[in-house]
Every structure is written in structure tokens, then in C-alpha cells.
Amino acid sequence: MSLNNKSTEKLFYKISEVAEIFDINISAVRFWEKEFDILKPKKNKKGNRLFTPKDIENIKIIHYLLKEQGFTVEGAKKKIKRK
């Protein structure tokens, strides 16, 4: 889960790129988008999600809480709301 300098220069990331960065399924990214209101990817005319660097930072927090700290989705939501 490392963002190299090249990828941090991008304005938008496709959902497949986000899934690859965090080594998770695309469906997990979609699920997190529904569950966590801090994720608000833009959508292009085709309806494809475009994630901003801010979204990537938020996904990094969500990923850390769920995958590394073992929080449930509800627990992670509460933790994020407190911050």
C-alpha cells in the first residue's frame, strides 16, 4: 500500500487503480463508498468513479482501521466521526 510520487501527482484515480493501490477488490471500494460518507468520488459522463487524492487519503484511513486494526465497519465509522 504505497503511493509513489508518480501516482500522487494525479488529479483523479479510477476505481481499478484504487483497488490496486490498496490490494482490495473493486467491490470493496464500492462498498466502502456506500458505507463511509467521507468518500465522495466524482463521476464522469459515463458514470465511472473518479477518486481524488483526498479520497485516497480517506481510503487509507478506512483501510487501516478495517484491515490493520480489525475494526468492524460500524466501529470504523464511529472512530472516523470522532476525529
C-alpha positions in Angstrom: 0.0 0.0 0.0 2.5 2.6 -1.1 1.7 5.7 -3.2 4.8 6.5 -5.2 5.5 10.1 -6.3 4.2 9.5 -9.8 0.7 8.4 -8.6 0.4 11.3 -6.0 0.6 13.8 -8.9 -2.6 12.5 -10.4 -5.8 14.5 -10.0 -8.1 11.5 -10.3 -7.8 7.8 -9.9 -10.0 5.1 -11.5 -11.7 2.6 -9.2 -9.4 -0.1 -10.6 -6.3 1.9 -9.6 -7.7 2.5 -6.1 -8.3 -1.2 -5.7 -4.8 -2.0 -6.9 -3.1 0.6 -4.6 -4.8 -0.9 -1.5 -4.7 -4.5 -2.8 -8.5 -4.9 -2.4 -11.4 -5.9 -4.7 -13.2 -3.2 -6.7 -16.4 -4.4 -4.9 -14.8 -3.5 -1.6 -14.1 0.1 -2.8 -17.8 0.4 -3.9 -19.0 -1.0 -0.6 -16.8 1.5 1.3 -18.1 4.3 -0.8 -21.7 3.4 0.2 -20.8 2.9 3.9 -18.5 5.8 4.6 -19.8 9.3 3.8 -16.3 10.7 3.8 -15.8 9.0 0.3 -17.3 11.1 -2.4 -15.8 10.2 -5.7 -16.8 12.3 -8.7 -18.4 10.6 -11.6 -17.7 11.3 -15.3 -20.3 11.3 -18.1 -20.1 7.5 -18.4 -20.7 7.2 -14.6 -17.2 5.9 -13.9 -16.0 6.8 -10.4 -13.0 9.2 -10.2 -11.3 9.4 -6.8 -9.4 12.5 -5.7 -6.2 12.4 -3.7 -8.4 13.4 -0.7 -10.5 10.3 -1.3 -7.3 8.2 -1.4 -6.3 9.6 2.0 -9.7 8.8 3.4 -9.5 5.2 1.9 -6.1 4.9 3.5 -7.7 5.6 6.9 -10.6 3.2 6.3 -8.2 0.5 5.1 -6.0 1.0 8.2 -8.9 0.7 10.6 -10.6 -2.2 8.9 -7.7 -4.3 7.6 -4.9 -3.5 10.1 -6.7 -2.6 13.3 -9.5 -5.1 12.9 -12.4 -2.7 13.3 -15.9 -3.5 12.1 -17.4 -1.2 9.6 -19.6 0.3 12.3 -16.6 0.7 14.6 -14.6 2.4 11.9 -17.5 4.7 11.1 -17.7 5.8 14.8 -13.9 6.2 15.0 -13.9 8.4 11.9 -16.8 10.5 13.1 -15.0 11.2 16.4 -12.0 12.6 14.5 
